[in-house]
């Protein structure tokens, strides 16, 4: 366990669990670094055949920690956007070669939703919900979602979610194509384990080659993530974003 992240191996399955329940698993810089490390270290480990990302029962993640966003918006550009821990985590997702499963029980906000487009199988509980309120915060989509979401959902559905900020239910997300299976609340991890064991029983090399054929080229995804990251960093310091964050934190104090 590192901070608010638990990494464990169950036979050939690496399980990455976000564990910050008091903050709805909002992802800190330390958590991004730990998730990247858990994914990267699996790449050359033949004992790891599959990876599961979960938030446990009741919540997946509320997305990026907004305190970090506020600090970045007032930092005067001291952190290069392409060197951020969140972008490093996204690079890890792009270059990951192991089948990746997400177990989503509860809310998946921001990067909690966009990271799912990098997964090979997504299980969602009946009470799960998916939202990307980037524009409401004066920001832009991230995580390669501006490339992957339209390919998965079609332009109109992607616009409704990424630009208009419409929230999707588990059934909506399954119909849109980025959730594979809807299960009962509290059962996502167990069901994800079943899917992972099914994948692990398949010939490993054939799975790896086939997965690579199905995924977009990593350089294409990396270019889009870089483009989004630069625009995201610019928007963090915009008048619109600063006003949106100030309004958000003012509401939290009330």
C-alpha positions, 0 to 999 in steps of 0.5 A: 500500500502506498498512500491512498493506493493498494497494489496487490497480485492475485495469481496472474492478476494485478489489482490496483485499488484507489482507497481514499474514501473520505475524498471519494477517491479523488486522485492525488499526484502521489496516487497517479505516480503509484498507479503508473508504477504499478502498471509500468512494473507489470510490463516486463513481468510475465507473471502478471497477465491482467490488470484490474483498476478499481475504487472498491465498493461504492465509489470509483473516483471523483477524478483529479483532486481539485485542490491540485487543480487550484494550486496549478491554476495559480502556480504561474506555470511552474509545472510543465503540462507534459511532465505532470503526474496525471499525464505520466499515468496516461502514458502508462495506460497508452503503452500498457500491453496487458489486458486492462479491466476496470471495476466501476462501482459508484461515481466516475468523474473526469479522468475517472471516466476518460481512463475507461476508454483505455480499458479492454473490459469495463464492469459497472454497477447498476448505481454507477454514473459517468460524468466529465464536467470539464467545460463547466470548470472552464477546461477541455477534455483530457486523457485522449478522450477527444480522440477515443470517445467519438470513435467509441460513442459517435460524435453526438454522444461524445459531444453531449458527455465531453462538452455539454457535461451530461451524466451517463448511467451504467446502462447509458454507458453500456449502450454508448459502448464504453461499458462492457457489463452492468452488474449488481452493486458491490459485485464489480470486483468479484466479477472483474476477477472472473473476467480477468481469470477468463482472459488469463486462461487464454494463450498469452502471446495471442492475446497480446498480439490481438490486443495490439491490433485492436488498439489505436497506435500509441504514437497517435494517442500520445500526440492527442494526449499531449495536445490536450494537456497543453490546452488543459494547462492553458485553460487552468489559468484562464479567467473562466477556469479560475472563476469556476474553481472559486465558485466551486470552493465557495459552494463547498464552504457553505 
